[in-house]
Amino acid sequence: MASIKDVAAEAGVSVATVSRVLNSHPSVSPAARARVVAAVESLGYRPNAVARSLRTDQTRTLGLVISDVLNPYFTALARSVEEAARALGYSVIIGNADERPELQDHHVRTLLDRRIDGLLVSPTDGGSPLMLDTARSGTPMVFVDRWIPGVDVPVVRADGREAVRDLVAHLHTVGHRRLAIIAGPAATTTGSERVEAFREALAAYGLPLPDDHIGQGDFQADSGRRATERFLALPEPPQAVFAADNLMALGALDAIRARGLRVPHDIALAAFDDIPWFVHTDPPITAIAQPTGDLGRAAVQALVDLIEGRRPRSVTLPARLVVRRSCGASPTDLRSNT
């Protein structure tokens, strides 16, 4: 492979001049810059990223630890992060926590050992001392989607409270009064926040949320199936089930179909986190959509701002309700929301 000395010899300039061109230094004449660029292309030279990181104390690499790579929401979020980072000249190394705190911490330690410039994390729970230590160490870090209260780093997330209120209003309009929720882990901010928002929205209509209408899930499909099986075994099953993420909604749909029941004729179903194939289920599933692309871009920009010495603010973007036929939507609802 060609070395920087080979490039210098080919271009007829010094090694220092080649280095300045590669680092976009303004002191090089246009003619010399053109010769260096031509030599780089002719020889197929690739800068040594490790050597450059030792010189500049930067690797141009970001770390991203997501909660579950099999969850379509986080897959889409990771893609938007990678695209936004690439546009700013950064690469991304992704770690999948699989909703396991110990695996999350393993990925964080590994990424820090690789001398990443900054870290994006969607925490699996709020009890990791490593997250607090990392924040205190001065490592540029941003929480995305989820966050840990008390850890002083920027947070980029969506606010789903208004969308949850819209969902409950929709369910009430089409005649549902006994409503249940499949909640995510209480240790996550999204798990606890969505239950609280649902309870508040029900209270606005004078509707209760009994304990047996709260199913404890873990953001995985099996937990959605188990919670829904328990709901359906109640003397008075709920008329509508709201799953607090897309995978639990798919598990709920499996349980409903296993009973020979139909959505929405026998029971309504809605989900938090819209995914592309919800429009292809029968019936299409009503869901709360988060602005995934905007979240990824905002998270990367906040992290790069930290890396470059600026002080970004936390960003909160609105989620929105997308009404489809899984709750018994009227034609007017469908025309205005899909």
TABEL-V876600 format. One record per residue. PSI is psi as a letter, one per 20 degrees, with the letter a starting at -180 (999 if undefined). OMEGA is omega as a letter, one per 20 degrees, with the letter a starting at -180 (999 if undefined). Layout:
psi: {PSI & PSI}
omega: {OMEGA & OMEGA}
//
This chain:
psi: {q & q & r & h & h & g & g & g & g & h & i & k & r & r & h & h & g & g & g & g & g & h & j & k & p & i & j & p & q & h & g & g & g & g & h & g & g & h & g & g & g & g & i & k & p & p & q & o & h & g & g & h & h & h & g & i & k & q & i & k & p & q & q & o & o & q & h & o & i & i & o & h & g & h & g & h & g & h & g & h & g & g & g & h & g & h & h & j & k & q & r & p & p & p & p & o & i & k & k & o & h & h & h & g & h & g & h & g & g & g & h & h & h & j & l & q & h & r & p & p & p & n & q & h & r & j & j & o & h & h & g & g & h & g & g & h & i & j & p & p & q & p & p & p & g & r & r & o & p & i & o & m & q & q & p & o & r & q & o & j & g & g & h & g & g & h & g & h & g & g & g & g & h & j & j & p & h & o & q & q & p & o & q & r & p & h & i & q & h & h & g & h & h & h & g & g & h & g & g & h & h & g & h & h & j & k & p & r & n & q & h & i & j & o & p & o & a & k & j & q & g & h & h & h & g & g & g & h & g & g & g & i & i & q & h & n & q & q & i & q & p & o & p & j & r & h & h & h & g & h & h & g & h & g & g & g & h & h & i & j & r & q & p & j & g & h & q & q & p & r & q & p & o & q & q & h & i & h & i & i & r & o & r & q & p & p & q & p & p & q & m & g & g & h & g & g & g & h & g & g & g & g & g & h & g & g & h & j & j & r & n & q & r & q & p & p & q & q & r & q & p & o & p & b & j & i & j & k & q & r & h & g & g & g & h & i & h & 999}
omega: {a & r & r & r & r & r & a & a & a & a & a & r & r & r & r & r & r & r & r & r & a & a & r & r & a & a & a & r & r & a & r & r & a & r & r & r & r & r & r & a & a & a & a & a & r & a & r & a & a & r & a & a & r & r & a & a & r & r & a & a & r & r & r & r & a & a & a & a & r & r & a & r & a & r & r & r & r & r & a & r & a & r & a & r & a & r & r & r & r & r & a & r & a & r & a & a & r & a & a & a & a & r & r & a & r & a & r & r & a & a & r & r & a & r & r & a & a & a & r & a & r & a & r & r & a & a & a & r & a & r & r & r & a & r & a & a & a & r & r & a & r & r & r & a & r & r & r & r & r & r & a & r & r & r & r & a & r & r & a & a & a & r & r & r & r & r & a & r & r & r & r & a & a & r & a & a & r & a & a & r & r & a & r & a & a & a & r & a & r & r & a & a & a & r & r & r & r & r & r & a & r & a & r & r & a & a & r & r & a & a & a & r & r & r & a & r & a & a & r & a & a & a & r & r & a & a & a & r & r & r & a & r & r & r & r & a & r & r & a & r & r & r & a & r & a & a & r & r & r & r & r & r & r & a & r & a & r & r & a & a & a & r & j & a & a & r & r & a & r & a & r & a & r & r & a & a & r & r & a & r & r & j & r & a & r & a & r & a & r & a & a & a & r & r & r & a & a & a & r & a & r & a & r & r & r & a & a & r & r & a & a & r & r & a & r & a & a & r & a & r & r & a & r & a & a & r & a & a & r & r & r & r & a & a & a & a & a & 999}
//
